[in-house]
Amino acid sequence: MATKRKQYERNENRRILRAANRNVELLNFSVEEDVSQRFPETERTVDDPFQIEVEHAILEYDVASDDLFPQEENDVHSDDETEFGGIGVHSSTDVDSSDESLISLDWDDIDDIDVCVVDKVVDFPVEQPHSFREQLASWAVLPGVCHVHVNKLLTILRSHPCHSNLPTDVRTLLKTPRKVNVQKMHPGEYFGFGILVGLQSVLSIVVDQLKSLSIEIVINVDGLPIFSNSTSKQLWVILGLIRGIKGVEKIPFIIAIYFGLQKPVGGPNSFLRGMVDELKDLIEKGFSFGGYDFTIKRIIFVCDSPARAFITGVKYHSGFSSCTKCVTVGETVITDSEMRRFVSPRGRRVFPCTTATLRTNESFRERHDEAHHNYYSCIEELETVDMVLDVPVDPMHLVDEGAGKKLFLTIMEDSDYKISPYNVRRVNEEMSLLSTFTPREFARRSRPYSSNFKSTEWSQSLKYTCPVVFRNRLSQERYEHMLTLHVAVKILSSERFCYTFNAYAKDLLQVFVENGARLYGKSFITYNIHNLVHVADDVMMFGPLNSFSAYVFENKLGIIKRLLRKSEKPLEQIVKRLAELQQNSNPINVSSLESKFRFRAEHRKGPLLPLFIDGSKQFSIVEYKNFTLTAKDGDNCVLLNDSVVVKIANIVELSCKPFIIGRYFRHLKNLYPHPFDSTDFDIFQCSDLSDELLYWPLEFVRFKMYLMPLSGLQSFAAYPIENL
């Protein structure tokens, strides 16, 4: 056994040495020279977008030391500093471990459509770190780079005379704070970052481009289980977002974090008190930043149903008077499958009424419906907040992961209403086939239906693929019922149609809820299904569904979770990791996105027209506006300004102007059955692809299209991709 252990240790050391040697090559001075040639040296901006998470923190440094730690000369740490102990000697919350309690870095847990947008911002040329040490620190804070390996790399680098000035400990390199002062909040701990710090940090990115000094703040509160299901340890995170400012609408900031074995004692009031007091001060006085005076125009709370009930003090979604929009009273219904079991049926709460009186801010604050309230919430102290209208339903949890998931699982798996096994198999086969045609703008490729789908997958199915894969697999009545939800969600998700067709979408959702009880039983009309009748009103007030959904906040929660390295002192770990990011990450450069197009992967193999034979360049990829085009399936279909659907065969540049070469579909018609007309929303059934190649300027492209083959037909369904 000892021999095997020694052999394992030798192999592990060799592996680390090989990885470190590769990193040395990547971080050699040649890289620095190359970077300096590509990106001119300029002075780094003082305002850092990551300042949001750490500037409000109480961090203790030895300011007399240039390297922040006075014992840097020999890198000797005292034994009593267990929180900041030496790697491999003392226990530390900052050091990776091979213990089984470590957090798994599985990025699949994140619904990444919003995170991809932010990553793309960072991927464009931004101001680079100046020195080799700064480049090394910027690399060391990247996801998946653990401190143990960075320490090994530092040891190797210090053996070279050129790098002898580097520290031996990664925490000195990253300027990790020694201590974080957390606040006790029974039965856990609390750390407040502050709203003003977050607002200033985000505004620093676009302060010179602002058109309005009156801002809207979106606040999200959500719980986050941080370890396995075997423990009840959890985080409760308050996140903020500035709404309606281009460039930062998908950059949330952390307001506060609570950690404990259960929710704070005393409900949300102790947890939210710091935030509410700061909001009251900001509403009354406003704040100044960058030479401008800002005011708070509106505060919106976007949360899932349990968190929304928790922070507002009302009944949870299983209560009889739990609807936050109307005064309907729920009923308990037992399904047919429950009646057939040899156990006592529990039933489920349903809300079949769709025409109940709507709640108002006055009726909420005056407690007209006592059965709706559990306790007083300190949010009511914010007089400018409408406790009904400014707390909208969350489209991510209500529409995509709520109503969409329930409808598709009822069709595919419910023992009382599912389709035949043959049709289930054929639907899943078509879902697998569509994997090849899934555009890269979607977080995940299409795959067979499963109850383990992520929210983005339910969203993709509801908005795009369901009319294709369920075509001829459902009865006409059930297919049209599904289309009522599909069309309504497409309308409410579109900036072009969410206002002009709002009343039509609201009627469709009303019909969907009412017919759902008839087609799938009364038990189908659960809390999520019932609240569909209120979604159109929220869209009329706040805009398209994605503009007030929780996707961006869920992505941020996933990133926060992955800052943890081990189970000890998770709150301190998160604050320290955020401090490292603030100190060492490159600033986000929004102005770099102003370029209309960007070519990648030059080649010489594509088809050309005579005009482009001389003096042109061919490319495999072009990034344009909010999408990426290629000549491969999934990314090669566009809709032009004159409503022509084109399948791209090549991308060329001539005289610094981009063009697409391709073929167009000669016949476009309505995809949906009567009474729906898909052409009103630029959705087509396309057929008869032209033989001849033509070319169009890239600026003629209106939308990228999701092109899906229709089973049994020589035609395709084409959907415009918008507002992802």
Secondary structure as UniProt FT lines:
FT   HELIX           2..26
FT   HELIX           29..38
FT   HELIX           49..53
FT   TURN            54..56
FT   TURN            63..64
FT   TURN            66..67
FT   HELIX           70..73
FT   TURN            74..75
FT   TURN            79..80
FT   TURN            82..83
FT   TURN            87..89
FT   TURN            93..94
FT   TURN            100..101
FT   HELIX           107..109
FT   HELIX           113..123
FT   HELIX           132..140
FT   TURN            143..144
FT   HELIX           147..158
FT   HELIX           161..163
FT   TURN            164..165
FT   HELIX           170..173
FT   TURN            174..175
FT   STRAND          183..185
FT   TURN            186..187
FT   STRAND          188..192
FT   HELIX           195..206
FT   HELIX           207..209
FT   STRAND          214..225
FT   TURN            229..230
FT   STRAND          234..243
FT   TURN            246..250
FT   STRAND          253..260
FT   TURN            265..267
FT   HELIX           268..285
FT   STRAND          287..289
FT   TURN            290..291
FT   STRAND          292..301
FT   HELIX           305..312
FT   TURN            317..318
FT   TURN            320..321
FT   STRAND          331..333
FT   HELIX           336..340
FT   STRAND          348..350
FT   HELIX           361..365
FT   TURN            366..367
FT   HELIX           370..372
FT   HELIX           378..381
FT   TURN            383..384
FT   TURN            387..390
FT   HELIX           396..404
FT   HELIX           405..412
FT   TURN            415..417
FT   HELIX           421..433
FT   HELIX           434..437
FT   TURN            440..441
FT   TURN            451..452
FT   HELIX           455..460
FT   HELIX           461..465
FT   HELIX           466..469
FT   TURN            470..473
FT   HELIX           476..492
FT   TURN            495..501
FT   HELIX           502..520
FT   HELIX           522..524
FT   HELIX           527..530
FT   HELIX           532..542
FT   HELIX           545..548
FT   HELIX           551..561
FT   TURN            562..563
FT   HELIX           570..584
FT   HELIX           590..594
FT   STRAND          597..603
FT   HELIX           610..612
FT   STRAND          616..624
FT   TURN            625..626
FT   STRAND          627..630
FT   TURN            633..634
FT   STRAND          637..640
FT   TURN            641..642
FT   STRAND          645..654
FT   TURN            655..656
FT   STRAND          657..669
FT   TURN            674..675
FT   HELIX           678..681
FT   STRAND          684..689
FT   STRAND          694..697
FT   HELIX           698..700
FT   STRAND          701..709
FT   TURN            711..712
FT   STRAND          715..720
//
